[in-house]
Amino acid sequence: MTMGRGSGLNLVATHRDRASAENLFHALGVQVDDLVCAPDGFARKPDPQMNLVLMERHGLDPSEVIAVGDRPIDIDAARAAGIEGFLLISGPYPNTTTISSLARGAGSSVNVNGSRPVSV
């Protein structure tokens, strides 16, 4: 998910097909402001194309966006687009900042309710 700083936008770049992604978000009750799907003709991650398209559509600079992904390839795509990436994981990955490690860090936090941007 990608959000503009303070804007509360929930922008999604996904490898899923559009129907599958929309069904998943509906089932989870997740509001999505814009959705880019690889099967719609965009390059698959780690290519940064989907993240770059979302930033361009919404007039965002990479410094205004963070990416949260559930696979290391999501973070690779974010970094290739100049976006700070965070990996949401259940196990350790070397040399990667995780949401849980941010929560333990001194004074570091991520607010996914709009005060800092986010991408999956």
ZAMARGU-4260 file (C-alpha; in steps of 0.2 Angstrom, whole numbers, plus 5000, padded with zeros to 4 digits):
<rodrens>
0) 5000/5000/5000 | 5006/5017/4996 | 5000/5033/5005 | 5004/5051/5003 | 5011/5059/5019
5) 4997/5065/5029 | 4985/5062/5015 | 4978/5046/5021 | 4978/5038/5003 | 4979/5019/5002
10) 4987/5016/4985 | 4991/4997/4981 | 5003/4990/4969 | 5000/4971/4967 | 5005/4956/4957
15) 4987/4949/4959 | 4974/4951/4945 | 4962/4965/4948 | 4946/4955/4952 | 4956/4944/4965
20) 4963/4960/4973 | 4947/4969/4974 | 4938/4954/4981 | 4952/4952/4995 | 4951/4971/5000
25) 4932/4970/5000 | 4932/4954/5011 | 4944/4962/5023 | 4935/4979/5023 | 4950/4988/5017
30) 4947/5004/5007 | 4959/5007/4992 | 4960/5024/4984 | 4970/5017/4969 | 4975/5000/4963
35) 4988/4995/4950 | 4989/4976/4945 | 5003/4968/4936 | 4991/4958/4925 | 4984/4975/4919
40) 5000/4977/4908 | 5012/4983/4922 | 5029/4976/4925 | 5030/4964/4939 | 5040/4968/4955
45) 5055/4970/4958 | 5053/4982/4943 | 5047/4999/4951 | 5035/5003/4937 | 5019/5000/4947
50) 5025/5011/4962 | 5031/5025/4950 | 5014/5025/4941 | 5005/5027/4958 | 5016/5041/4963
55) 5014/5050/4946 | 4995/5048/4947 | 4994/5056/4964 | 5008/5069/4963 | 5019/5061/4976
60) 5037/5062/4978 | 5046/5046/4984 | 5051/5056/5000 | 5032/5057/5004 | 5029/5038/5003
65) 5034/5022/5012 | 5031/5005/5006 | 5025/4990/5017 | 5026/4973/5008 | 5025/4955/5013
70) 5039/4949/5002 | 5057/4955/5000 | 5053/4958/4982 | 5040/4971/4987 | 5054/4980/4996
75) 5066/4979/4981 | 5053/4987/4970 | 5050/5001/4983 | 5069/5004/4984 | 5070/5004/4965
80) 5057/5018/4965 | 5066/5028/4978 | 5054/5024/4992 | 5058/5019/5009 | 5052/5001/5012
85) 5047/4990/5027 | 5044/4972/5027 | 5029/4965/5036 | 5035/4948/5041 | 5032/4933/5053
90) 5051/4928/5053 | 5068/4936/5052 | 5075/4942/5036 | 5093/4948/5036 | 5097/4967/5033
95) 5079/4972/5032 | 5069/4984/5043 | 5053/4976/5049 | 5037/4984/5057 | 5041/4974/5073
100) 5059/4981/5074 | 5052/4999/5071 | 5040/4997/5086 | 5055/4992/5097 | 5066/5006/5090
105) 5069/5021/5101 | 5056/5034/5096 | 5052/5025/5079 | 5034/5021/5074 | 5024/5019/5059
110) 5006/5026/5059 | 4996/5018/5045 | 4981/5029/5048 | 4987/5043/5037 | 5001/5052/5045
115) 5015/5043/5036 | 5013/5035/5018 | 5012/5016/5015 | 5014/5002/4999 | 5011/4983/4997
</rodrens>
